[in-house]
């Protein structure tokens, strides 16, 4: 099994103890390790895959906590960097009565935004099969340039490039237009995962189907659309399929999407694919369906527990969880 590199932000999720709008309940926050690509790296590692996280941390108590948290979950930390010039990012997370989230980010000039192209080592990509990232490293010019460099190096080294849109509009400047920075990178990606809302935003004046078809024609191999607990749809150049996830009682949706992506990339890692072999796999609907079913089970597992890293399944916990459905 070759390596996966998950690039981007790792931060502190300060999770509220309150559910809904009960104003009489005293609110406290508990510190959890989080950040979408970091969650994906943990998901892969806990399932038994070879996952490296690549990103920048502050030389502070939160940075050290996150570094140790990733390491303790089996993530390879060789590609992580520290800076004394910026603090580690924080996200305060509140949950409504259904377990859905709202975020308040403290990320202005934070450490994760300081990662530069020179912080990458080009040899990393020669040893890897998958490079994964999200749109949170497109929010500012410098980290956007770094992300584009990472994608370029991944393509040059025949990595499969995975892009989870994971759009958080409150991370962008109020005058920013995220769509214009996301669209150019889609042409470089083999796998694109978007929520239904993100797809509608990206499609803009086009229908979702038109937008997906155009994206596939431009180079994407596998376009996946999720919609919370509703059916998952996916598209390749050879057709489309759908899968209805198992119903669960949602506790906390914080890392459910990341668990889904982690489960999917873990399954691809088992196939030890390069882009040519991946293209062939995309002609096999039964294999793709098996991967989506596994990824959906990982997402359901994560949504059934609080926190990010703590909610991600191991092989054993996933097998136990499957028996309860």
C-alpha positions as CSV (number, residue, x, y, z in Angstrom):
1,X,0.0,0.0,0.0
2,X,1.5,3.4,-1.1
3,X,1.2,6.6,0.9
4,X,-1.6,9.2,0.9
5,X,-0.7,12.8,1.6
6,X,-3.5,15.0,3.2
7,X,-2.5,18.6,2.9
8,X,-4.0,21.7,4.6
9,X,-5.3,22.8,7.9
10,X,-5.1,21.2,11.3
11,X,-6.8,23.2,14.1
12,X,-8.4,23.0,17.4
13,X,-12.2,22.4,17.4
14,X,-13.6,23.9,20.6
15,X,-16.9,22.0,20.8
16,X,-19.8,23.4,22.8
17,X,-21.6,21.4,25.4
18,X,-24.9,23.1,24.5
19,X,-27.4,21.7,22.1
20,X,-29.8,24.2,20.4
21,X,-30.7,27.5,21.9
22,X,-31.1,26.8,25.6
23,X,-30.1,30.1,27.1
24,X,-30.3,28.8,30.7
25,X,-27.6,26.2,30.1
26,X,-24.0,27.4,31.0
27,X,-21.9,26.9,27.9
28,X,-18.5,25.3,28.1
29,X,-16.1,24.2,25.3
30,X,-14.0,21.1,25.1
31,X,-10.8,21.0,23.1
32,X,-10.7,18.5,20.2
33,X,-8.2,18.0,17.4
34,X,-9.7,18.7,14.0
35,X,-9.4,20.3,10.5
36,X,-10.8,18.6,7.4
37,X,-7.6,17.2,5.8
38,X,-6.2,16.3,9.2
39,X,-9.4,14.3,9.9
40,X,-9.1,12.5,6.6
41,X,-5.5,11.5,7.4
42,X,-6.6,10.1,10.8
43,X,-9.5,8.3,9.1
44,X,-7.1,6.6,6.7
45,X,-4.6,5.7,9.5
46,X,-7.1,4.4,11.9
47,X,-8.4,2.0,9.2
48,X,-4.8,0.7,8.7
49,X,-3.7,2.9,5.8
50,X,-0.4,4.8,5.3
51,X,-1.4,8.5,5.8
52,X,0.9,11.5,6.0
53,X,-0.4,14.9,7.1
54,X,1.3,17.9,5.5
55,X,0.6,21.3,7.1
56,X,1.9,24.1,9.4
57,X,1.4,24.4,13.1
58,X,2.3,27.2,15.5
59,X,5.0,26.7,18.1
60,X,2.4,26.9,20.9
61,X,0.5,24.6,23.2
62,X,-2.2,24.0,20.6
63,X,0.3,23.1,18.0
64,X,2.0,20.6,20.2
65,X,-1.4,19.1,21.2
66,X,-2.3,18.6,17.5
67,X,1.0,17.2,16.6
68,X,0.8,14.6,19.4
69,X,-2.9,13.9,18.5
70,X,-2.1,13.1,14.9
71,X,0.9,11.0,15.9
72,X,-1.0,9.0,18.5
73,X,-3.6,8.1,15.8
74,X,-1.0,6.6,13.6
75,X,-0.7,9.5,11.1
76,X,2.9,10.0,9.7
77,X,4.0,13.4,10.9
78,X,7.3,13.7,8.9
79,X,5.7,16.2,6.5
80,X,4.5,18.6,9.2
81,X,6.1,22.0,9.8
82,X,6.2,24.4,12.8
83,X,6.4,28.2,12.7
84,X,7.2,30.6,15.6
85,X,5.6,33.5,13.7
86,X,1.9,32.5,13.9
87,X,-0.6,30.9,16.2
88,X,-2.4,27.6,15.6
89,X,-6.0,28.2,14.3
90,X,-9.1,27.7,16.5
91,X,-12.7,26.9,15.5
92,X,-15.6,27.2,18.0
93,X,-18.3,24.6,17.1
94,X,-21.9,24.8,18.2
95,X,-24.4,22.0,17.6
96,X,-28.2,22.3,17.1
97,X,-30.7,19.8,18.5
98,X,-30.1,17.5,15.4
99,X,-26.3,17.5,15.7
100,X,-25.7,19.9,12.8
101,X,-22.9,22.4,13.2
102,X,-22.2,26.1,13.0
103,X,-18.6,27.4,13.1
104,X,-16.8,30.5,14.3
105,X,-13.2,30.5,13.1
106,X,-10.2,32.3,14.6
107,X,-7.8,31.9,11.7
108,X,-6.6,35.3,10.6
109,X,-2.9,34.9,9.8
110,X,-2.8,31.6,11.5
111,X,0.0,29.0,11.2
112,X,-1.8,26.8,8.7
113,X,-1.8,29.7,6.2
114,X,2.0,30.1,6.4
115,X,2.9,26.8,4.6
116,X,4.8,27.8,1.4
117,X,5.8,25.8,-1.7
118,X,9.4,25.6,-0.3
119,X,8.0,23.7,2.7
120,X,7.1,20.8,0.4
121,X,9.8,18.3,-0.5
122,X,9.3,17.0,-4.0
123,X,10.5,13.6,-3.0
124,X,7.3,13.2,-0.9
125,X,5.2,12.8,-4.1
126,X,7.4,10.2,-5.6
127,X,6.6,7.9,-2.6
128,X,2.9,8.6,-2.7
129,X,-0.2,7.5,-4.6
130,X,-2.8,10.0,-3.5
131,X,-2.7,13.7,-2.8
132,X,-5.8,15.1,-1.0
133,X,-6.8,18.7,-0.2
134,X,-9.8,20.9,0.5
135,X,-10.9,24.5,-0.4
136,X,-9.8,25.9,2.9
137,X,-6.3,26.3,1.5
138,X,-7.6,28.5,-1.3
139,X,-8.9,31.3,0.9
140,X,-5.9,33.6,0.6
141,X,-3.4,34.2,-2.1
142,X,-0.2,32.7,-0.6
143,X,-1.8,29.5,0.6
144,X,-3.7,29.2,-2.7
145,X,-0.3,29.3,-4.6
146,X,1.0,26.7,-2.2
147,X,-2.0,24.4,-2.9
148,X,-1.6,24.8,-6.6
149,X,2.1,23.9,-6.3
150,X,1.2,20.8,-4.3
151,X,-1.4,19.7,-6.9
152,X,1.1,20.3,-9.7
153,X,3.8,18.2,-8.0
154,X,1.3,15.4,-7.3
155,X,0.3,15.3,-11.0
156,X,3.9,15.3,-12.2
157,X,4.5,12.3,-10.0
158,X,1.4,10.4,-11.2
159,X,-0.5,10.7,-7.9
160,X,-4.3,10.5,-7.8
161,X,-5.5,14.0,-6.8
162,X,-8.5,14.1,-4.5
163,X,-10.4,17.4,-3.8
164,X,-13.1,17.6,-1.2
165,X,-14.7,21.0,-1.8
166,X,-15.6,21.4,1.9
167,X,-16.6,25.1,1.3
168,X,-16.7,27.2,4.5
169,X,-17.7,30.7,3.3
170,X,-17.0,32.3,6.7
171,X,-13.3,31.6,6.1
172,X,-13.3,33.7,3.0
173,X,-13.0,37.5,2.9
174,X,-16.5,39.0,2.5
175,X,-15.6,40.4,-1.0
176,X,-14.0,37.1,-2.1
177,X,-15.4,35.0,-4.9
178,X,-14.5,31.4,-3.9
179,X,-15.9,29.9,-7.1
180,X,-13.3,31.6,-9.3
181,X,-10.5,30.1,-7.3
182,X,-12.0,26.6,-7.0
183,X,-12.9,26.1,-10.6
184,X,-9.4,26.2,-12.2
185,X,-8.2,23.4,-9.9
186,X,-11.0,21.1,-10.8
187,X,-9.3,20.3,-14.1
188,X,-6.3,18.9,-12.2
189,X,-8.4,16.6,-9.9
190,X,-9.1,12.9,-10.5
191,X,-11.7,12.7,-7.6
192,X,-14.0,15.5,-6.6
193,X,-16.4,15.3,-3.7
194,X,-19.0,18.0,-3.1
195,X,-22.1,18.4,-1.0
196,X,-25.4,19.1,-2.8
197,X,-25.2,22.7,-1.7
198,X,-21.6,23.1,-2.9
199,X,-22.5,21.6,-6.2
200,X,-25.3,24.1,-6.7
201,X,-22.9,26.9,-5.8
202,X,-20.2,25.8,-8.2
203,X,-22.7,25.1,-11.1
204,X,-24.0,28.6,-10.9
205,X,-26.0,29.2,-14.1
206,X,-25.6,25.6,-15.3
207,X,-27.6,22.7,-14.1
208,X,-25.8,20.4,-11.7
209,X,-25.8,17.7,-14.4
210,X,-24.3,20.0,-17.0
211,X,-21.6,21.1,-14.6
212,X,-20.7,17.6,-13.6
213,X,-20.5,16.5,-17.3
214,X,-18.3,19.4,-18.1
215,X,-16.0,18.6,-15.2
216,X,-15.7,15.0,-16.3
217,X,-14.9,16.1,-19.8
218,X,-12.2,18.4,-18.4
219,X,-10.3,15.6,-16.7
220,X,-12.1,14.5,-13.5
221,X,-12.6,10.7,-13.3
222,X,-15.0,10.4,-10.4
223,X,-17.5,13.1,-9.2
224,X,-19.2,12.3,-5.9
225,X,-22.2,14.2,-4.5
226,X,-23.2,13.8,-0.8
227,X,-26.3,15.2,0.9
228,X,-26.1,14.5,4.6
229,X,-28.1,11.3,5.3
230,X,-29.8,11.4,1.8
231,X,-28.6,9.3,-1.1
232,X,-25.1,9.6,-2.4
233,X,-24.8,10.1,-6.2
234,X,-21.6,9.6,-8.2
235,X,-20.6,10.1,-11.8
236,X,-17.9,8.8,-14.1
237,X,-17.5,9.2,-17.8
238,X,-19.1,5.8,-18.1
239,X,-22.3,6.5,-16.2
240,X,-23.8,7.3,-12.8
241,X,-25.0,5.5,-9.7
242,X,-26.7,6.1,-6.4
243,X,-26.5,4.7,-2.9
244,X,-28.9,5.2,0.0
245,X,-26.9,5.3,3.3
246,X,-28.1,3.5,6.4
247,X,-30.3,5.6,8.8
248,X,-28.6,6.5,12.1
249,X,-29.3,8.8,15.0
250,X,-26.9,11.7,14.4
251,X,-24.9,12.9,17.5
252,X,-22.3,15.2,15.9
253,X,-21.7,15.8,12.1
254,X,-18.3,17.4,12.7
255,X,-16.2,14.8,10.9
256,X,-18.7,12.8,9.0
257,X,-17.8,14.1,5.6
258,X,-14.1,13.6,6.4
259,X,-14.7,10.1,7.5
260,X,-16.5,9.4,4.2
261,X,-13.5,10.7,2.2
262,X,-11.0,8.9,4.5
263,X,-12.8,5.6,4.0
264,X,-12.9,6.1,0.3
265,X,-9.2,7.0,0.0
266,X,-8.3,4.1,2.2
267,X,-10.2,1.7,-0.1
268,X,-8.4,3.2,-3.1
269,X,-5.1,2.7,-1.3
270,X,-5.8,-1.0,-1.0
271,X,-5.9,-1.1,-4.8
272,X,-2.4,0.6,-5.0
273,X,-3.5,2.7,-8.0
274,X,-1.8,5.1,-10.3
275,X,-4.0,7.4,-12.5
276,X,-4.1,4.8,-15.4
277,X,-5.2,2.0,-13.1
278,X,-7.7,4.4,-11.4
279,X,-9.2,5.2,-14.8
280,X,-9.7,1.5,-15.4
281,X,-11.3,1.1,-12.0
282,X,-13.8,3.8,-12.9
283,X,-15.2,1.5,-15.5
284,X,-16.1,-1.0,-12.8
285,X,-19.5,0.1,-11.2
286,X,-19.6,-2.8,-8.7
287,X,-16.2,-1.8,-7.3
288,X,-17.1,1.8,-7.1
289,X,-20.4,0.9,-5.3
290,X,-18.5,-1.2,-2.8
291,X,-16.1,1.7,-2.1
292,X,-19.0,4.2,-1.6
293,X,-20.8,1.8,0.7
294,X,-17.7,1.5,2.8
295,X,-17.2,5.3,2.8
296,X,-20.8,5.9,3.8
297,X,-20.5,3.5,6.7
298,X,-17.4,5.4,7.9
299,X,-19.3,8.7,7.7
300,X,-22.2,7.2,9.6
301,X,-19.9,6.0,12.3
302,X,-18.3,9.4,12.7
303,X,-21.8,11.1,12.9
304,X,-22.7,8.7,15.7
305,X,-20.0,10.1,18.1
306,X,-18.8,13.5,19.3
307,X,-15.7,15.1,18.2
308,X,-13.5,14.7,15.1
309,X,-10.5,12.3,15.6
310,X,-12.4,10.6,18.4
311,X,-15.4,9.8,16.1
312,X,-13.4,8.2,13.3
313,X,-13.6,4.4,13.0
314,X,-11.0,1.8,13.3
315,X,-11.5,-1.5,11.4
316,X,-12.8,-3.1,14.6
317,X,-15.1,-0.3,15.7
318,X,-16.5,-0.1,12.1
319,X,-17.3,-3.8,12.1
320,X,-18.9,-3.5,15.5
321,X,-20.9,-0.4,14.3
322,X,-22.1,-2.3,11.2
323,X,-23.7,-4.9,13.4
324,X,-25.9,-2.3,15.1
325,X,-27.5,-1.1,11.9
